Amino acid sequence: MKNLSIVLPIVKEIYHGEINPMSTIHEMVRAAHAGEKGGWNILYNHYYPGLYAIALQHCDDGTIAQDMVQEAFTIAYLKLNQLKDTMAFSGWIKSILLHACQKHYRRNRKSKWGSITAIETEKLWHDDLNRQQDLLSVKSILHASIADLPEVLRTTLLLRYFSAFQSYEDIAAVLSVPVGTVRSRLNQAKSKLSEQWKKPIDGNAKTLQESESWNSFYESTLSGIHHHENCKDKFIKHLRNDVRIITPGSKSIHDNCYFERMIYNDRKAGSWLSPLNIITSGNISIIESKHFNSTEHPDHCPAGSVMVIYRTQDKVSTLQLQVFKS
């Protein structure tokens, strides 16, 4: 991959119409892959009209067509690191769009599907296998635009595209909000991403190092929180003294000793947890964990949990906990 100091001038030349964008489209994909928002801005503005025309052929509704195109761009942006051949971007994003249209009509039990079903199955990459692969590769695909979203929108977007709790109902349960609120927040998140992608280039490339560092911190700390005192102490010290903890049932408490008592009771019952998936963007981390119980106390802990962590000055200021029985 070219260094951004080389790619960025090319991005700017294309943005200002000084060279033909089609001749260097692979450079834009590579720049966007490296975290340079200017490259993605150009891709978005270049491909949007054509994709909208395609969506309109299959939707016959301008509003739905716009939603489908925005859905396709959102998925492509979040999963850009999976595209190995930069020159294949055009066909790749078209396949994403067509699959988004297909899913929409399946959900709404529409019969007007037509020729889309004839597309080769292997080109429709957005299936369950790839969904699981996405969870494993999430650390490498959280880019700057996501971190710029407001907290409530960012949390909803992360749950929708990167967690195991992707349905509107599951997200609503995790965040303790109505399903309608989830839908509204997702629409707002995608709209704001669209606005960001239309903005002129600012030349500011961001690194994923901070996200990777937080993921590593939570992975190592929570993996040993029930077995090692230093892991438990490290996590407890990570909480602000005035931390707000939202427990299952939406009960809000301000008690930084809450987890210390919970860990003590878990240890006493022989229970522990293992983090399965950790997502970080900016000051937000989402942690999915699987729980294990001893044979003596098989019902002490639920099957799993999700923690949504909000940090202020690197300390946990709010922690939202939701548990799941299966």
C-alpha positions in Angstrom: 0.0 0.0 0.0 1.3 3.4 -0.8 2.1 5.8 1.9 -0.7 8.3 2.5 1.7 11.2 1.8 1.8 9.9 -1.8 -1.9 8.9 -2.0 -3.4 12.1 -0.6 -2.1 14.4 -3.3 -3.6 12.0 -5.9 -6.9 12.1 -4.0 -6.9 15.9 -4.0 -6.2 16.0 -7.7 -9.1 13.8 -8.4 -11.4 15.7 -6.0 -10.6 19.0 -7.8 -11.2 17.4 -11.2 -7.6 17.6 -12.4 -7.4 13.9 -13.5 -9.8 11.2 -14.5 -11.0 9.3 -11.3 -11.7 6.1 -13.2 -8.0 5.8 -14.1 -7.0 5.7 -10.5 -10.0 4.2 -8.8 -7.8 1.6 -7.2 -5.8 4.3 -5.5 -9.0 5.7 -3.9 -9.9 2.3 -2.6 -6.4 1.9 -1.2 -6.5 5.3 0.4 -9.9 4.7 1.9 -8.7 1.3 3.2 -5.8 3.1 4.9 -8.2 5.3 6.7 -8.0 8.4 4.4 -11.6 9.7 4.4 -10.9 11.8 1.2 -10.5 8.6 -0.8 -13.9 7.3 0.4 -15.5 10.7 -0.3 -14.6 10.4 -3.9 -15.7 6.8 -4.2 -19.1 7.7 -2.6 -19.8 10.7 -4.9 -18.6 8.9 -8.0 -20.7 5.7 -7.5 -23.8 7.0 -5.9 -25.7 8.1 -9.0 -25.2 4.8 -10.8 -26.0 2.7 -7.8 -29.2 4.7 -7.2 -30.3 4.1 -10.8 -29.8 0.3 -10.3 -31.7 0.4 -7.0 -34.5 2.3 -8.6 -34.9 -0.3 -11.3 -35.6 -2.9 -8.6 -37.5 -0.8 -6.1 -39.8 1.5 -8.1 -39.7 3.8 -5.1 -37.2 6.7 -4.7 -37.1 6.7 -0.9 -36.5 2.9 -0.7 -33.9 3.1 -3.5 -32.0 5.8 -1.5 -32.2 3.6 1.7 -30.8 0.6 -0.2 -27.9 2.6 -1.7 -27.0 4.1 1.7 -27.2 0.6 3.2 -24.8 -0.7 0.5 -22.3 2.1 1.1 -22.5 1.6 4.9 -21.7 -2.1 4.6 -19.0 -1.5 2.0 -17.3 1.1 4.2 -17.4 -1.1 7.3 -16.1 -4.1 5.4 -13.6 -2.5 3.0 -10.7 -4.4 4.3 -12.2 -7.6 2.9 -11.9 -6.4 -0.7 -8.5 -7.8 -1.8 -8.7 -6.6 -5.4 -9.1 -2.8 -5.4 -10.0 -2.9 -9.1 -13.0 -5.0 -8.3 -14.7 -2.3 -6.2 -17.3 -1.5 -8.8 -18.7 -5.0 -9.1 -18.3 -5.6 -5.4 -20.4 -2.7 -4.2 -23.0 -3.5 -6.9 -23.3 -7.0 -5.5 -23.7 -5.5 -2.0 -26.5 -3.2 -3.3 -28.3 -6.0 -5.1 -28.1 -8.2 -2.0 -29.4 -5.4 0.1 -32.4 -5.1 -2.2 -33.0 -8.8 -2.1 -33.0 -8.8 1.7 -35.3 -5.9 1.8 -37.9 -7.6 -0.3 -37.5 -10.9 1.5 -38.2 -9.1 4.8 -41.2 -7.4 3.3 -42.5 -10.5 1.5 -42.5 -8.9 -1.9 -42.7 -10.9 -5.0 -41.0 -8.4 -7.3 -37.5 -9.7 -7.3 -36.8 -10.7 -10.9 -33.4 -11.0 -12.3 -31.5 -10.4 -9.1 -31.9 -14.0 -8.1 -29.9 -15.0 -11.1 -26.7 -13.4 -9.7 -24.1 -15.9 -8.8 -24.4 -16.9 -5.2 -20.6 -16.7 -4.5 -20.6 -13.0 -5.4 -23.1 -12.2 -2.7 -20.5 -12.2 0.1 -22.8 -11.0 2.8 -23.8 -14.3 4.2 -23.6 -16.0 7.6 -20.1 -17.2 7.1 -18.8 -13.8 6.2 -20.8 -12.4 9.2 -18.7 -14.5 11.5 -15.5 -13.6 9.8 -16.4 -9.9 10.2 -16.6 -10.4 13.9 -13.1 -11.7 13.9 -11.7 -8.9 11.8 -13.6 -6.0 13.4 -10.4 -4.6 15.0 -9.0 -3.7 11.6 -12.1 -2.0 10.0 -13.3 0.6 12.5 -12.4 3.9 10.7 -12.4 7.5 11.6 -15.9 8.3 10.3 -17.5 5.9 12.8 -15.7 7.5 15.7 -17.0 10.9 14.7 -20.6 9.8 15.1 -22.5 10.9 18.3 -22.3 8.2 21.0 -25.9 6.9 20.8 -25.7 6.5 17.0 -22.2 4.9 17.1 -23.3 2.4 19.7 -26.4 1.4 17.7 -24.3 1.1 14.5 -21.6 -1.0 16.2 -24.2 -3.4 17.5 -26.0 -3.7 14.2 -22.9 -4.4 12.0 -20.3 -5.9 14.4 -22.0 -7.8 17.2 -23.9 -11.0 17.5 -27.0 -9.0 18.5 -27.9 -7.5 15.1 -31.7 -7.6 15.0 -33.6 -4.5 15.9 -35.2 -6.4 18.8 -31.8 -7.5 20.2 -30.3 -4.0 19.9 -33.4 -2.6 21.6 -32.9 -5.1 24.5 -29.2 -4.3 24.9 -29.8 -0.6 25.0 -33.1 -0.7 26.8 -34.9 1.4 24.2 -37.9 0.8 21.9 -37.4 -0.9 18.5 -38.6 2.3 16.8 -35.7 4.2 18.5 -33.2 1.6 17.1 -34.5 2.1 13.6 -34.4 5.9 13.9 -30.8 5.9 15.3 -29.6 3.6 12.5 -31.2 5.9 9.9 -29.5 8.9 11.5 -26.2 7.1 11.7 -26.2 6.2 8.0 -27.4 9.7 7.1 -24.5 11.3 9.1 -22.0 9.0 7.4 -23.4 10.0 4.1 -22.9 13.7 5.0 -19.3 13.0 6.1 -18.5 11.3 2.9 -19.7 14.2 0.8 -17.4 16.7 2.6 -14.2 18.0 1.1 -10.9 16.4 1.9 -9.3 17.5 5.1 -6.2 15.4 4.8 -6.6 13.9 8.3 -5.9 10.2 8.4 -6.5 8.4 11.7 -5.0 5.2 13.2 -6.8 2.2 14.7 -4.1 1.8 17.3 -6.2 3.3 20.1 -9.1 0.9 19.3 -6.8 -2.1 19.2 -5.2 -1.0 22.5 -8.6 -0.9 24.3 -9.7 -4.2 22.8 -6.5 -5.8 24.1 -7.0 -4.2 27.5 -10.5 -5.6 27.9 -9.6 -9.0 26.4 -6.7 -9.6 28.9 -8.5 -8.0 31.9 -11.9 -9.7 31.5 -10.4 -13.1 30.6 -8.8 -13.2 34.0 -11.2 -11.2 36.1 -12.6 -14.2 38.0 -9.2 -15.9 38.4 -6.6 -13.3 39.0 -6.7 -10.4 41.5 -4.6 -8.2 39.4 -7.1 -8.5 36.5 -10.0 -7.7 38.8 -8.2 -4.8 40.4 -7.2 -3.4 37.0 -10.8 -3.4 35.9 -12.2 -1.9 39.1 -9.6 0.9 39.0 -10.7 1.5 35.4 -14.1 2.6 36.7 -14.7 6.2 37.8 -15.7 6.7 41.4 -19.0 8.2 40.2 -19.5 5.6 37.5 -23.1 5.1 36.3 -24.1 1.4 36.0 -27.3 0.5 34.2 -28.2 -3.0 35.2 -30.7 -5.4 33.5 -34.2 -3.9 33.8 -32.8 -0.4 33.2 -32.1 0.2 36.9 -29.4 2.9 37.2 -27.0 2.9 40.1 -23.9 4.9 41.0 -21.6 2.4 42.8 -18.1 1.5 41.6 -18.1 -1.5 44.0 -21.0 -3.1 42.2 -18.7 -5.3 40.0 -16.4 -6.1 42.9 -19.3 -7.6 44.8 -20.6 -9.4 41.7 -17.2 -10.9 41.0 -16.9 -12.0 44.6 -20.3 -13.8 44.4 -19.3 -15.4 41.0 -16.1 -16.7 42.5 -17.9 -18.1 45.5 -20.4 -19.9 43.2 -17.6 -21.1 40.9 -18.8 -19.1 37.9 -16.7 -17.1 35.4 -16.9 -15.4 32.0 -15.0 -15.4 28.7 -15.1 -12.4 26.3 -16.2 -13.5 22.8 -16.2 -10.3 20.9 -14.9 -6.8 21.7 -15.7 -3.8 19.6 -14.2 -0.4 20.1 -14.7 2.9 18.4 -13.5 6.1 20.1 -14.7 6.2 23.7 -17.1 3.4 23.3 -16.5 -0.4 23.7 -19.0 -3.2 23.4 -18.1 -6.5 25.0 -19.9 -9.7 24.4 -19.2 -12.5 26.9 -20.1 -16.1 27.5 -20.8 -17.2 31.1 -19.9 -20.5 32.7 -21.3 -22.0 35.9 -20.2 -24.8 38.2 -22.1 -28.0 38.5 -23.0 -27.1 42.1 -24.6 -23.8 40.9 -25.7 -24.3 37.3 -28.1 -21.3 37.3 -25.9 -18.7 39.1 -25.1 -16.7 35.9 -27.1 -16.4 32.6 -25.7 -17.8 29.4 -24.2 -14.5 28.3 -24.0 -10.8 28.6 -23.3 -7.6 26.7 -21.5 -4.6 28.3 -21.6 -1.2 26.6 -18.9 0.9 28.0 -18.6 4.7 27.7 -15.3 6.3 28.7 -14.5 9.8 29.9 -10.8 10.6 30.0 -10.0 6.9 29.7 -12.1 6.0 32.7 -15.5 4.2 32.5 -18.2 6.9 33.2 -21.2 4.8 32.1 -21.6 1.0 31.8 -24.7 -0.5 30.5 -25.1 -4.3 31.2 -27.6 -6.6 29.6 -27.8 -10.4 30.1 -29.2 -13.2 27.9 -30.5 -16.6 29.0 -29.5 -18.3 25.7 
